[in-house]
Amino acid sequence: MERPATPTSTTSAVHPNKRPAPPPPAAELTSTQLELEARLKDWRREEAKQAGLPTFFIFSDTVLRNITLAAPTTLDDLRNVRGTSPEKLTRFGATILNLCRL
């Protein structure tokens, strides 16, 4: 008599905390996108330095990448970028849009 198949779990009994495989690498950026991302990172570094904070307090690398990929032209566009809060939009929105227009 055959046993019915049991569903597989996402963790193993031997390694209960084993994480799933990482996501596939992000798509390569165009030269224009690379330039924008560099401008955003330079700006973030200066903002963080002036505030005496680590750079990730301003925006994480992931949020900067999201902004780079979205290339927002309005505050509404920027508001739709994952990782931007209303407070950060008020504080940094105009500057980010100016950097995206360069």
LUMZALUM-667728 format. One record per residue: x, z negated, y negated of N, C-alpha, C in turn; residue number from 1. Coordinates in steps of 0.001 Angstrom, whole numbers. Atoms other than C-alpha are relative to their C-alpha. Example, Ala and Ser with C-alpha at 12.3 -4.5 7.8 and 13.67 -1.06 7.14 Angstrom:
BEGIN
<node n_xx="890" n_zz="0" n_yy="1190" ca_xx="12300" ca_zz="-7800" ca_yy="4500" c_xx="900" c_zz="0" c_yy="-1200" num="1"/>
<node n_xx="-820" n_zz="60" n_yy="1190" ca_xx="13670" ca_zz="-7140" ca_yy="1060" c_xx="-770" c_zz="-730" c_yy="-1090" num="2"/>
END
This chain:
BEGIN
<node n_xx="828" n_zz="0" n_yy="1165" ca_xx="0" ca_zz="0" ca_yy="0" c_xx="886" c_zz="0" c_yy="-1246" num="1"/>
<node n_xx="-794" n_zz="-115" n_yy="1212" ca_xx="1380" ca_zz="1006" ca_yy="-3442" c_xx="-472" c_zz="-991" c_yy="-1052" num="2"/>
<node n_xx="340" n_zz="893" n_yy="1104" ca_xx="1500" ca_zz="-1359" ca_yy="-6337" c_xx="-353" c_zz="831" c_yy="-1222" num="3"/>
<node n_xx="303" n_zz="-729" n_yy="1238" ca_xx="-108" ca_zz="-255" ca_yy="-9586" c_xx="1153" c_zz="-169" c_yy="-996" num="4"/>
<node n_xx="-1075" n_zz="49" n_yy="994" ca_xx="2319" ca_zz="541" ca_yy="-12359" c_xx="-335" c_zz="-1037" c_yy="-1060" num="5"/>
<node n_xx="218" n_zz="989" n_yy="1061" ca_xx="2772" ca_zz="-2226" ca_yy="-14876" c_xx="529" c_zz="569" c_yy="-1300" num="6"/>
<node n_xx="-480" n_zz="-530" n_yy="1287" ca_xx="3107" ca_zz="-1445" ca_yy="-18549" c_xx="1360" c_zz="-596" c_yy="-349" num="7"/>
<node n_xx="-1311" n_zz="491" n_yy="404" ca_xx="6598" ca_zz="-1736" ca_yy="-19949" c_xx="-125" c_zz="-703" c_yy="-1335" num="8"/>
<node n_xx="36" n_zz="722" n_yy="1275" ca_xx="7243" ca_zz="-4168" ca_yy="-22750" c_xx="1096" c_zz="530" c_yy="-909" num="9"/>
<node n_xx="-1003" n_zz="-457" n_yy="956" ca_xx="9299" ca_zz="-3600" ca_yy="-25873" c_xx="1260" c_zz="-840" c_yy="61" num="10"/>
<node n_xx="-1200" n_zz="815" n_yy="-204" ca_xx="11710" ca_zz="-6369" ca_yy="-24906" c_xx="181" c_zz="-197" c_yy="1490" num="11"/>
<node n_xx="-241" n_zz="220" n_yy="-1421" ca_xx="13335" ca_zz="-7146" ca_yy="-21608" c_xx="97" c_zz="-1492" c_yy="272" num="12"/>
<node n_xx="-107" n_zz="1404" n_yy="-378" ca_xx="13363" ca_zz="-10414" ca_yy="-19699" c_xx="1437" c_zz="-486" c_yy="-175" num="13"/>
<node n_xx="-1402" n_zz="366" n_yy="126" ca_xx="17153" ca_zz="-10369" ca_yy="-19801" c_xx="394" c_zz="-115" c_yy="-1476" num="14"/>
<node n_xx="-315" n_zz="-25" n_yy="1427" ca_xx="17341" ca_zz="-9578" ca_yy="-23553" c_xx="-1291" c_zz="-68" c_yy="-808" num="15"/>
<node n_xx="1296" n_zz="85" n_yy="681" ca_xx="14126" ca_zz="-10902" ca_yy="-25122" c_xx="58" c_zz="316" c_yy="-1488" num="16"/>
<node n_xx="-102" n_zz="-279" n_yy="1428" ca_xx="15435" ca_zz="-10414" ca_yy="-28660" c_xx="589" c_zz="1365" c_yy="-311" num="17"/>
<node n_xx="-581" n_zz="-1321" n_yy="191" ca_xx="16723" ca_zz="-6900" ca_yy="-28154" c_xx="-860" c_zz="802" c_yy="-967" num="18"/>
<node n_xx="710" n_zz="-776" n_yy="1012" ca_xx="15792" ca_zz="-4739" ca_yy="-31109" c_xx="-195" c_zz="1437" c_yy="456" num="19"/>
<node n_xx="187" n_zz="-1412" n_yy="-322" ca_xx="14376" ca_zz="-1245" ca_yy="-30867" c_xx="1100" c_zz="840" c_yy="-648" num="20"/>
<node n_xx="-1013" n_zz="-906" n_yy="538" ca_xx="16607" ca_zz="1718" ca_yy="-31623" c_xx="-226" c_zz="195" c_yy="-1496" num="21"/>
<node n_xx="164" n_zz="-216" n_yy="1438" ca_xx="17287" ca_zz="2330" ca_yy="-35333" c_xx="-701" c_zz="1322" c_yy="-263" num="22"/>
<node n_xx="668" n_zz="-1260" n_yy="322" ca_xx="15313" ca_zz="5040" ca_yy="-37100" c_xx="1028" c_zz="1115" c_yy="-133" num="23"/>
<node n_xx="-947" n_zz="-1114" n_yy="141" ca_xx="16847" ca_zz="8506" ca_yy="-37285" c_xx="587" c_zz="-2" c_yy="-1406" num="24"/>
<node n_xx="-614" n_zz="-1" n_yy="1330" ca_xx="19217" ca_zz="9099" ca_yy="-40206" c_xx="-874" c_zz="740" c_yy="-1006" num="25"/>
<node n_xx="779" n_zz="-624" n_yy="1068" ca_xx="17671" ca_zz="10052" ca_yy="-43527" c_xx="455" c_zz="1440" c_yy="-189" num="26"/>
<node n_xx="-326" n_zz="-1399" n_yy="269" ca_xx="17554" ca_zz="13677" ca_yy="-44517" c_xx="1125" c_zz="59" c_yy="-1026" num="27"/>
<node n_xx="-1093" n_zz="-160" n_yy="950" ca_xx="20589" ca_zz="14906" ca_yy="-46388" c_xx="-563" c_zz="337" c_yy="-1370" num="28"/>
<node n_xx="440" n_zz="-241" n_yy="1364" ca_xx="20246" ca_zz="14979" ca_yy="-50138" c_xx="649" c_zz="1249" c_yy="-562" num="29"/>
<node n_xx="-570" n_zz="-1146" n_yy="709" ca_xx="20762" ca_zz="18009" ca_yy="-52325" c_xx="1020" c_zz="-515" c_yy="-1012" num="30"/>
<node n_xx="-992" n_zz="423" n_yy="997" ca_xx="23544" ca_zz="17962" ca_yy="-54906" c_xx="-683" c_zz="-620" c_yy="-1215" num="31"/>
<node n_xx="758" n_zz="567" n_yy="1122" ca_xx="20960" ca_zz="17306" ca_yy="-57638" c_xx="-475" c_zz="-1405" c_yy="322" num="32"/>
<node n_xx="455" n_zz="1327" n_yy="-416" ca_xx="19550" ca_zz="14364" ca_yy="-55685" c_xx="1172" c_zz="-981" c_yy="82" num="33"/>
<node n_xx="-1178" n_zz="862" n_yy="-63" ca_xx="23046" ca_zz="12995" ca_yy="-55047" c_xx="431" c_zz="-449" c_yy="-1396" num="34"/>
<node n_xx="-346" n_zz="339" n_yy="1385" ca_xx="23744" ca_zz="13121" ca_yy="-58790" c_xx="-975" c_zz="-1035" c_yy="-556" num="35"/>
<node n_xx="1002" n_zz="956" n_yy="465" ca_xx="20481" ca_zz="11306" ca_yy="-59554" c_xx="233" c_zz="-1366" c_yy="633" num="36"/>
<node n_xx="-225" n_zz="1273" n_yy="-675" ca_xx="21176" ca_zz="8639" ca_yy="-56952" c_xx="1236" c_zz="-704" c_yy="-577" num="37"/>
<node n_xx="-1206" n_zz="589" n_yy="592" ca_xx="24653" ca_zz="8108" ca_yy="-58429" c_xx="-308" c_zz="-563" c_yy="-1388" num="38"/>
<node n_xx="387" n_zz="513" n_yy="1325" ca_xx="23176" ca_zz="7754" ca_yy="-61948" c_xx="-795" c_zz="-1287" c_yy="126" num="39"/>
<node n_xx="818" n_zz="1189" n_yy="-198" ca_xx="20622" ca_zz="5251" ca_yy="-60680" c_xx="862" c_zz="-1193" c_yy="435" num="40"/>
<node n_xx="-864" n_zz="1089" n_yy="-457" ca_xx="23304" ca_zz="3198" ca_yy="-58909" c_xx="917" c_zz="-492" c_yy="-1114" num="41"/>
<node n_xx="-830" n_zz="405" n_yy="1144" ca_xx="25557" ca_zz="3220" ca_yy="-61988" c_xx="-820" c_zz="-844" c_yy="-974" num="42"/>
<node n_xx="896" n_zz="755" n_yy="888" ca_xx="22630" ca_zz="2084" ca_yy="-64145" c_xx="-286" c_zz="-1380" c_yy="578" num="43"/>
<node n_xx="316" n_zz="1277" n_yy="-644" ca_xx="21704" ca_zz="-637" ca_yy="-61639" c_xx="1193" c_zz="-950" c_yy="-80" num="44"/>
<node n_xx="-1208" n_zz="830" n_yy="59" ca_xx="25295" ca_zz="-1894" ca_yy="-61563" c_xx="148" c_zz="-625" c_yy="-1389" num="45"/>
<node n_xx="-108" n_zz="513" n_yy="1366" ca_xx="25335" ca_zz="-2241" ca_yy="-65368" c_xx="-1095" c_zz="-1023" c_yy="-305" num="46"/>
<node n_xx="1105" n_zz="952" n_yy="205" ca_xx="21913" ca_zz="-3936" ca_yy="-65453" c_xx="294" c_zz="-1322" c_yy="683" num="47"/>
<node n_xx="-304" n_zz="1212" n_yy="-758" ca_xx="22985" ca_zz="-6402" ca_yy="-62792" c_xx="1138" c_zz="-776" c_yy="-654" num="48"/>
<node n_xx="-1140" n_zz="649" n_yy="652" ca_xx="26258" ca_zz="-7113" ca_yy="-64568" c_xx="-453" c_zz="-729" c_yy="-1263" num="49"/>
<node n_xx="495" n_zz="613" n_yy="1236" ca_xx="24486" ca_zz="-7793" ca_yy="-67877" c_xx="-859" c_zz="-1225" c_yy="290" num="50"/>
<node n_xx="882" n_zz="1112" n_yy="-350" ca_xx="21974" ca_zz="-10073" ca_yy="-66155" c_xx="714" c_zz="-1077" c_yy="813" num="51"/>
<node n_xx="-727" n_zz="945" n_yy="-829" ca_xx="24632" ca_zz="-11803" ca_yy="-64057" c_xx="-630" c_zz="-176" c_yy="1374" num="52"/>
<node n_xx="691" n_zz="20" n_yy="-1292" ca_xx="22767" ca_zz="-10897" ca_yy="-60860" c_xx="646" c_zz="982" c_yy="975" num="53"/>
<node n_xx="-415" n_zz="-1018" n_yy="-965" ca_xx="23605" ca_zz="-9106" ca_yy="-57630" c_xx="-830" c_zz="1277" c_yy="-212" num="54"/>
<node n_xx="688" n_zz="-1276" n_yy="246" ca_xx="22653" ca_zz="-5423" ca_yy="-57749" c_xx="-1344" c_zz="92" c_yy="706" num="55"/>
<node n_xx="1260" n_zz="-143" n_yy="-740" ca_xx="19942" ca_zz="-5784" ca_yy="-55113" c_xx="-1152" c_zz="-757" c_yy="-657" num="56"/>
<node n_xx="1073" n_zz="658" n_yy="740" ca_xx="18010" ca_zz="-8085" ca_yy="-57472" c_xx="-692" c_zz="983" c_yy="-938" num="57"/>
<node n_xx="584" n_zz="-1015" n_yy="873" ca_xx="17457" ca_zz="-5064" ca_yy="-59705" c_xx="-843" c_zz="939" c_yy="867" num="58"/>
<node n_xx="667" n_zz="-836" n_yy="-1001" ca_xx="16570" ca_zz="-2574" ca_yy="-56929" c_xx="940" c_zz="123" c_yy="1191" num="59"/>
<node n_xx="-817" n_zz="-199" n_yy="-1201" ca_xx="17759" ca_zz="-2200" ca_yy="-53345" c_xx="417" c_zz="1468" c_yy="111" num="60"/>
<node n_xx="-407" n_zz="-1382" n_yy="-263" ca_xx="19561" ca_zz="917" ca_yy="-52121" c_xx="-1178" c_zz="819" c_yy="515" num="61"/>
<node n_xx="1152" n_zz="-715" n_yy="-562" ca_xx="16395" ca_zz="1830" ca_yy="-50223" c_xx="-963" c_zz="429" c_yy="-1099" num="62"/>
<node n_xx="910" n_zz="-348" n_yy="1100" ca_xx="14256" ca_zz="1732" ca_yy="-53374" c_xx="616" c_zz="1100" c_yy="-855" num="63"/>
<node n_xx="-641" n_zz="-1074" n_yy="765" ca_xx="16811" ca_zz="3805" ca_yy="-55255" c_xx="-81" c_zz="1329" c_yy="741" num="64"/>
<node n_xx="142" n_zz="-1231" n_yy="-784" ca_xx="16724" ca_zz="6327" ca_yy="-52412" c_xx="-1436" c_zz="523" c_yy="-98" num="65"/>
<node n_xx="1402" n_zz="-413" n_yy="130" ca_xx="12905" ca_zz="6364" ca_yy="-52576" c_xx="-254" c_zz="645" c_yy="-1355" num="66"/>
<node n_xx="150" n_zz="-579" n_yy="1340" ca_xx="13077" ca_zz="7003" ca_yy="-56319" c_xx="660" c_zz="1371" c_yy="-46" num="67"/>
<node n_xx="-721" n_zz="-1274" n_yy="-23" ca_xx="15636" ca_zz="9754" ca_yy="-55765" c_xx="-820" c_zz="1082" c_yy="690" num="68"/>
<node n_xx="789" n_zz="-990" n_yy="-751" ca_xx="13451" ca_zz="11491" ca_yy="-53189" c_xx="-1292" c_zz="364" c_yy="-716" num="69"/>
<node n_xx="1260" n_zz="-261" n_yy="698" ca_xx="10295" ca_zz="11144" ca_yy="-55300" c_xx="220" c_zz="746" c_yy="-1313" num="70"/>
<node n_xx="-312" n_zz="-597" n_yy="1301" ca_xx="11984" ca_zz="12277" ca_yy="-58553" c_xx="-1200" c_zz="-126" c_yy="-947" num="71"/>
<node n_xx="1191" n_zz="195" n_yy="819" ca_xx="9170" ca_zz="10740" ca_yy="-60626" c_xx="183" c_zz="519" c_yy="-1426" num="72"/>
<node n_xx="-31" n_zz="-479" n_yy="1382" ca_xx="8296" ca_zz="12225" ca_yy="-64000" c_xx="-923" c_zz="-817" c_yy="-902" num="73"/>
<node n_xx="905" n_zz="855" n_yy="769" ca_xx="5619" ca_zz="9722" ca_yy="-65076" c_xx="21" c_zz="-1402" c_yy="593" num="74"/>
<node n_xx="97" n_zz="1364" n_yy="-521" ca_xx="5045" ca_zz="5990" ca_yy="-64732" c_xx="-935" c_zz="-64" c_yy="1201" num="75"/>
<node n_xx="891" n_zz="-28" n_yy="-1169" ca_xx="2171" ca_zz="6783" ca_yy="-62357" c_xx="744" c_zz="479" c_yy="1236" num="76"/>
<node n_xx="-816" n_zz="-458" n_yy="-1132" ca_xx="4581" ca_zz="8734" ca_yy="-60151" c_xx="909" c_zz="-1126" c_yy="485" num="77"/>
<node n_xx="-913" n_zz="1083" n_yy="-347" ca_xx="7044" ca_zz="5846" ca_yy="-60263" c_xx="-743" c_zz="-1164" c_yy="646" num="78"/>
<node n_xx="822" n_zz="1073" n_yy="-570" ca_xx="4272" ca_zz="3343" ca_yy="-59501" c_xx="-278" c_zz="246" c_yy="1484" num="79"/>
<node n_xx="284" n_zz="-350" n_yy="-1393" ca_xx="3658" ca_zz="5191" ca_yy="-56224" c_xx="1227" c_zz="-48" c_yy="906" num="80"/>
<node n_xx="-1226" n_zz="86" n_yy="-806" ca_xx="7271" ca_zz="4795" ca_yy="-55085" c_xx="42" c_zz="-1360" c_yy="670" num="81"/>
<node n_xx="-45" n_zz="1253" n_yy="-761" ca_xx="7531" ca_zz="2182" ca_yy="-52369" c_xx="1173" c_zz="-864" c_yy="-480" num="82"/>
<node n_xx="-1026" n_zz="944" n_yy="417" ca_xx="9420" ca_zz="-878" ca_yy="-53582" c_xx="41" c_zz="-264" c_yy="-1489" num="83"/>
<node n_xx="52" n_zz="255" n_yy="1441" ca_xx="8565" ca_zz="-725" ca_yy="-57277" c_xx="-1174" c_zz="-913" c_yy="-298" num="84"/>
<node n_xx="1046" n_zz="966" n_yy="335" ca_xx="6635" ca_zz="-3716" ca_yy="-58540" c_xx="-461" c_zz="232" c_yy="-1436" num="85"/>
<node n_xx="470" n_zz="-134" n_yy="1384" ca_xx="4518" ca_zz="-3850" ca_yy="-61708" c_xx="991" c_zz="-599" c_yy="-1009" num="86"/>
<node n_xx="-960" n_zz="630" n_yy="906" ca_xx="7086" ca_zz="-6204" ca_yy="-63275" c_xx="1221" c_zz="885" c_yy="-230" num="87"/>
<node n_xx="-1176" n_zz="-861" n_yy="139" ca_xx="9965" ca_zz="-3853" ca_yy="-62570" c_xx="-353" c_zz="1309" c_yy="-692" num="88"/>
<node n_xx="430" n_zz="-1198" n_yy="727" ca_xx="7958" ca_zz="-885" ca_yy="-63814" c_xx="-15" c_zz="-277" c_yy="-1498" num="89"/>
<node n_xx="50" n_zz="361" n_yy="1415" ca_xx="7372" ca_zz="-2678" ca_yy="-67107" c_xx="1410" c_zz="-134" c_yy="-564" num="90"/>
<node n_xx="-1350" n_zz="278" n_yy="485" ca_xx="10994" ca_zz="-3734" ca_yy="-67408" c_xx="916" c_zz="1223" c_yy="34" num="91"/>
<node n_xx="-976" n_zz="-1076" n_yy="-209" ca_xx="12813" ca_zz="-646" ca_yy="-66089" c_xx="-590" c_zz="1406" c_yy="35" num="92"/>
<node n_xx="644" n_zz="-1292" n_yy="-220" ca_xx="10264" ca_zz="2177" ca_yy="-65849" c_xx="476" c_zz="1111" c_yy="-917" num="93"/>
<node n_xx="-388" n_zz="-1046" n_yy="957" ca_xx="11134" ca_zz="4080" ca_yy="-69029" c_xx="1441" c_zz="441" c_yy="223" num="94"/>
<node n_xx="-1413" n_zz="-331" n_yy="-237" ca_xx="14858" ca_zz="3902" ca_yy="-68302" c_xx="160" c_zz="841" c_yy="1259" num="95"/>
<node n_xx="-96" n_zz="-760" n_yy="-1246" ca_xx="14418" ca_zz="5124" ca_yy="-64741" c_xx="-512" c_zz="1424" c_yy="-193" num="96"/>
<node n_xx="539" n_zz="-1346" n_yy="239" ca_xx="12261" ca_zz="8036" ca_yy="-65887" c_xx="990" c_zz="828" c_yy="-813" num="97"/>
<node n_xx="-1014" n_zz="-730" n_yy="784" ca_xx="14927" ca_zz="8980" ca_yy="-68466" c_xx="1154" c_zz="435" c_yy="893" num="98"/>
<node n_xx="-1073" n_zz="-372" n_yy="-928" ca_xx="17578" ca_zz="8924" ca_yy="-65729" c_xx="-435" c_zz="1136" c_yy="922" num="99"/>
<node n_xx="502" n_zz="-1057" n_yy="-888" ca_xx="15379" ca_zz="11126" ca_yy="-63535" c_xx="-103" c_zz="1348" c_yy="-725" num="100"/>
<node n_xx="138" n_zz="-1252" n_yy="785" ca_xx="15013" ca_zz="13690" ca_yy="-66356" c_xx="1328" c_zz="663" c_yy="-296" num="101"/>
<node n_xx="-1313" n_zz="-559" n_yy="341" ca_xx="18759" ca_zz="14167" ca_yy="-66904" c_xx="420" c_zz="1112" c_yy="936" num="102"/>
END
